[in-house]
C-alpha cells in the first residue's frame, strides 16, 4: 500500500471513529403540546384524567391495558406508577408530581420507552374556563439519542402529535358523552 493510500485510509478510519463516538453524545429534544376544550367542569375532568390516571385504558384506544403499581407517594392516590400495554409494547410511567389543587400531574417513562429515546416524559394539566368548560393540556417530551434519533425526529414529532391529539379527543368524547370514543370501542374488538 502506498503512503498516500495509507494516509487516506487512516483519515477515513479516524472520521468513522469520530462519527461513531459522536453518536453517544448527540441528542435531540422533541416537544409536543396539545390543548383541547372539554365542555365538562374541571373537577369531573380531573377525576378521570388525574385521580383515575391508572385507568386510562377505559377511555383511550392507545392503551390496551393499564394498571396501578408502585408505592404510595401522594396522599390523594395509593400508587405511584402506571403500567400500560399498547400495540408497541409494555411501559411503566412513574408519577413525579400529582397536584389535585392545581390539576396537574407529571410522569416519566422508566421502562419500555422506545429504543431511540434517552428519556420520555409528560405533563398533563387542566385549566378551569368557568362553568362546564375545561382546557386540557398535554405536553409530551422525548429526548432522542444518536444520529438515528436526530434524523428521525420529524417523524417522531409527527407521531407524538397525532397520538396526543387522539388522546385529547378521546378524553373529550368520554367526558362529554359518558362512553368511550368509537376508536376505543373498535380497538376492543381486535
N, C-alpha and C positions, 0 to 999 in steps of 0.2 A: 504494500500500500504506500502510495506516495505521501510525502509530507503534507501536501495540500489536501488530499483526501482525508488524512488523519485529523487535520485541523477542522475540516467541515464536519466530520463525524463527531469529534469532541464537542464542537459548538452545538450541533444538533442534539446530542445527548444531554448537554447542560440545559438547553432550552426545554427539553422534555421533562427533565427532573424538576426544573423550576415550575413548570406548568403543573406537574403532579403535586408538588409540595404546596403550591398556592391554593390548590383545591381544598385544603384543610382550613384555610383562613378566609375563604370567600363565603359570604352570606348575603342574602337579600331579604328584606322585610316586606311582606305583603300584608296590607291592612285594608279591611273592608268594613264599611259602616252601612247598616240597613235600618231604615226607620219606616214605621207604618202607624197609622192612626186606627185604634180599635174603639168601637162605639160601646164600650163597657167601662164601668168605673175601675179605678186603679186598684182598689183592694181585691176585687174579684180576679182581676188580671194577675196580680201578684200571687194570689193563692195558687193559681195554675202554673205560672212561669217560675215563681220563686219557691214557695213552700212545697210544691209538688214537683220540684226540679228533677227528682229521680223518676218521675212517671211520664217523661216526655214521649215515651212510646205510645201513650194513649191517644195523642193527637197529631204527632209528626211522622210523616211517611218515611223520613230519612232513617228512623230508628225502628228496628225490628223488635228489639228487647231492651229494657232499661231497668236497672235495679240499684237500690241504695247500698252503700258499703262504707267502710272506714269508721273510725271512731268519732264520737260526738265532739265537735269543736265549737258549735254555735248553739246558743240557748234555744233558738226557735225551731231547730230541726235536730234529729238524732242520728245524723250521718254526715260524712264529710266528702264522700266520693260518689260518683255515679258511674256504674259500669254499663256500657251500652254496646249493642251489637247492631252493625249496619251491614249493608251489602259489601262494604270494603273491609269488614272485619270487626274485631272487638277492640274497644279502647276504654281507658279509665280517665275520668275527668275529676280532678281534685279541686274542691272549692277553696279559694284563697280568701274570699270575703263573702259574707252573706249579711246584708243590711236591709231588713224589712222597713225600717224607718225611712230610708232614702230610696227604697225599692230598687236595689242594686245587688247584683252578685257577680263575682269574678271567679274564673276557674282556668286551670291549665291541664293539658293532657299529659299524664305521666306515663302511660303505657299504651301502645298501639297507634302512636302518631305515624303519619306517612314516613317512609324511609328517607324521603327527600327533605324532611323537616328537622331542624335543630330543636325548635320549640313551637308550640301551638297553644294559644290561649284565647279567651273571650271575656267580654263584659256584656252582661245583659242588664238593661235598666228600663225603668218606666218613668214617664213624666205625666203628672196629672194635668189634664187640659180642661178640667171642670166636670160638670155633671155628665156622667156616662161617656166620657171621652178620655182616652189614654194614648199617649205616644209610646210605642215600643221601640227601643233602640238596641240593636245587636251590633256589637263591634267584635270582629274577629281579627286575630293577628297570627301570622305564621312566618317564622324565620326559616328560610331555606338554607341548605348547605351545599357548598361546592358549585362547580361550573354548571352542572345539570340544573340545580336549583335556580341559578341565575337565568339560564336560558329558558327554563320552563315557567318563570314567574308570571308571565302574562296569562298562560293557560291556567295556572293555579289561581290567580286573582279572579279570572272569569268563572271558574268552578265554585270558588267560595262565594262569590257574589250571587250566582244562581241558587246555590243551596241556601244561603242566608235569606234570600227573597222567599223561597219556598217555605222555610221555617216560619218566617213572619206571617206569610199569607195563611198558612195552616193554623197558626195560633189565633189569628183574627177570626177565621172561619169557626174554629172550635169555640171561641169565646162568644161570638155573636149568634151562632146558630145552635150551640149546645150539643153539637155532634161533630165527629171527625170529618175532615175535608175528604171529598171524593178520592183524592190521590191516596190518602191513608187507607180508606176502605178498599180501594183496588189493590194496594200493596199487601193487604191481609189475605187476599185470595190466592196469592202466589205461593 
